[in-house]
Amino acid sequence: MKAAVVFDLQQGPVWSDFSDPRAGESEALVKVRAAAISHVVKGRASGKHYSFDGRLPFVPGIDGAGVLPDGRRVYFAFPAAPWGSMAQWAPVALNHCLPRPDELDDITAAPMANPGKSAWAALVKPEADAIVNLSQEEASLRAQFAELAAQQIDGVVDYLWGRSAELLLPALAKHSPGNTPVRFIQVGSLSAADIALSGAVLRSAPLQLMGSGIGSLSVSQLLAATGEMLQAAVTGGFTIATTPRPLREVAAAWPQDNSQKRTVFIVA
């Protein structure tokens, strides 16, 4: 079959032939309709994501929109390695295939699930109560974080990590009222992979520092959150900015992806 294939971690995926998959026990061969680039997928393709198993070559993509052999439209996740979702076919466990609302098209469902499920799994129904401009000077940031912490923050869903987390965590520890726990959920690392954090911050307040992603939740929990989010996407009118591209253009499209819009590969 034809697929995007990673032969070299430095080069990225290219349009190539790859061995045809076969469905194992309790699996189905999903006819892939669309698959999107995400931070996890890019990290795996470069060998830098913690979930990459080190095997080469492989087909990138951890999820997508497709059709089962019986015609059911599904969102699917975690194809059996070394096959991924950026191919004509993907072998997927049947319990990793979720029914898709008729109103949710391929190009919307494929990119929405990955960012949506992380927030949904973290807070079930996330919503922002305050907006902070992170480009302002650090003194202003510290003051604003302190003011917000004093108003009793129940939870933070962090997609950035980096310097903003280094400033926010001490503010939560110092200024949160009483002994009410504050849950800090780390989802992504757009700003930086690591932070400097004094142990005193965690010892001085009931902060609950945790992650939401592959490994921090079971597959069944992640899929359950995804299913809930996809159903809510229709009634809630959720949208996501996308750049559709034919999968055969993967080599050219891959370095152009900047995460401002989700690159969605359409599989013919």
N, C-alpha and C positions, 0 to 999 in steps of 0.2 A: 504494500500500500504506500501511498504518498503521505509524508508527514514533515513537520518541522523536527529536525534532529540535531542534537548537541553532540558533536564529535570532539570538540575542543572547548574547554571552559573559557579560554581567552577569546575565542572567535564568536561564540554565540550560536544560536540555532540557524540551520540552513534548510532549504527545501530539498528533500531527498527521498529516496526509497528507504523503507524500513520493513522489517519482518512483519508479516500479518499476525495479528493476535488471535488467540483462541480463547473462548470463554471456558473458564474452569467451573468447578462445582459451585452452585449458588451464584454464578456470575452471568452476565449478559454482554453481548457485543453491542455497544451503543453506537449508532450512526451519529457521528458528531456533526452538529450544525454550526456551532460557534464556541470559541474559547478566547478568553481575555488575558492580556498581560497584567500581572499584579506584582507587588513588591516581593511576595513569596516566590512567584514563578521566576522573576528576574534573579533573585538571590540563589535559587537552586541552579539555574542555568549557568551561573558564574561560579558555582561551587561554594558560595559564601553563606548560604542559609543553613541553620543548624539541622534542618531535616534532610539535607542532601546526603544520600547514602554512599556516594563516591563512585558509582558504577557509570561507565561510559561504553558505547554511546547510549543515549536515551532520548525519549520524546518528552519535551517539557509540557507543562500544564497540569494543574491539579484538579480542575473542575471545568464544567462547561454546560452547554445546552445541547440536547440531542434527542434521538428517537429510539425507543426500544424495538426489538424485532416484531412485536405485536402492534406497533404503531403508536404506542403511548408517548406523549411528549414529556420529557423529564429534564430536571436539573440533576447532574451527576457529579460525584466528587471522588477523588483518590483512586484513579485507575491503577490496576496492578502494574508495578514497575517491571520492565523499563519503559512500558507504554505510558503515555500521558494523554492529555485531552487535545493537544494540537496535532491531530491526525484525522484521517478519514474514519477510523474505527478505534474504539477504546474498550478494553475488557474491564468491566466494573462490577463489583459486588451488587447484587440486587437490592440489598438494604442500604446501598449508597446512592440509590436512584430515587429521587423525590418527584412526585407529580407536580406539573407546572400548571398554573392557572391559564386558561385559554387566552386570556387577555394579555399575557406576558410573552412578548415575542423573544426570539432567540438572541437578538443583539442587545436587548435589555437585560434578560435573565443571566446571560453568561458573565458580564462584568459586575453586576450588582451584588451577587451572592457573597463574594469574598470580602469586600469592605463592609457590607451590610451585616454579615453574620458575626463579625468580630465585635461590633458595637452592640448588636442585639444580644449576643451571648454575655456580654459584660454587664449590661444594665436592663435587658429585656426591652424597655422602651426608652432609649436615650434621648435626652433633650438638653439643650444648653440654657442655663439660667443667667449666664454672664458671658460677655465677650471681652477678651483682653488683647490689646495690640502688643504683640511680642517684639516689635521693632523699636519700641521706646527705650530710653535709657534704663539701665539696671536699677537705679535708685527709684525711679517711678514704678518699675515692675515690682520691686520688693514691697513698696507701699500699697500698690493695688492688690497684690496677692495677700498681704496682711489684712487688708480691709475685707476682702472676700472671705478669707478663712474665719474671721471673727463673726461672720454672718451664718455660720454653721453649714459648711460644705459636707454633704453626705458621701459623695463619691466623685472621683475624677477618672475620666477615660482618656488616657494619654497616647496620642499617636506620634509624638515628637521625641520624647526622651531628651537627652542633651541638656543645654544650659537652662532651658525653661523648667525642667524637672529639678535641677540643682537648686533653683531659687524657690520653687513652689513647695517642695517637700518640707524644708525647714519652716516656711511660713505656716503650713498646716500644723506642724508639730508645736509651734510656739503660740499661735494665735487662735486655734480652734477652741471654742468654749467648752468647759467641763471636761469630762472623760469620755465623750461620745466618740466611738471609733469612726475614722475616716478611711474609706476604701479607695486606694490609688491603683487603678487597673492599667497596666502597661500593655498596649496593643501594637505599637509600631515605633520605629526608630528613625524617623525622617530627618531629625536634626543631628543625631549622633548615636553610635552604638553603645557607648559607655558614659557613665557619669561618675563624678566624685561625690560620695555621700558619707558624712560623718555617722558613725555608729550611734552617737549621742542622739541624733534625730530620731532614730527608731526606738531608743530606750526611753525617751522623754515624753512620748505621747502614744496613744493607742492607734497608730497608723497600721493599716492592713495593706501591705504592698504585695501585689500579685500580678500575674499576666493573663492575657486572653489570646489564645492562639493554638497552633498545632502543638500538642504535648501538654498544655496546661488544662485542657478539657478533653474528655473522651471523644472519639469519633461520633458516637451516638449523640452526645450533647451538642457537638458542633452542627451535626446534621439536623437535629431537632430545632435548633435556633434558626438554621437556614430555612427550613420549611416554614416556620412561623413568619419569618421575615418576607419570604416570597409571597405568601398569602396576603400579608399586610400591605405589600407593595401595590397591589391593585386597588384595594379600598382606600389606602392612604395616598395614592397618586404619586408614589416614589418615582423619581427619575434619576438618570445618571448620564453624564456627558461622555460620549463615545466617539472614537474614530474607527469606523469599520474599514478593514483591509482584507483582501483575499489572502488565504494562508500561504499561497505560493510566493507572496511578496515578503515573507517573514524576515529574510536576511536584511532587506532594506528598511523594513518598518521597525525592527527591534531597536536599533540605536536611536531612532527618531522619537521613541516613546519617552515622554517626560512626566507622565502621571497627572498632567493637567486634565487630560481626557484619557479614558481607558481605551487602549487599542484593543479592538475586538476582531479576531481573525474569523472570517467566514469560510467554512469548509464546503467546497463544492462536492 
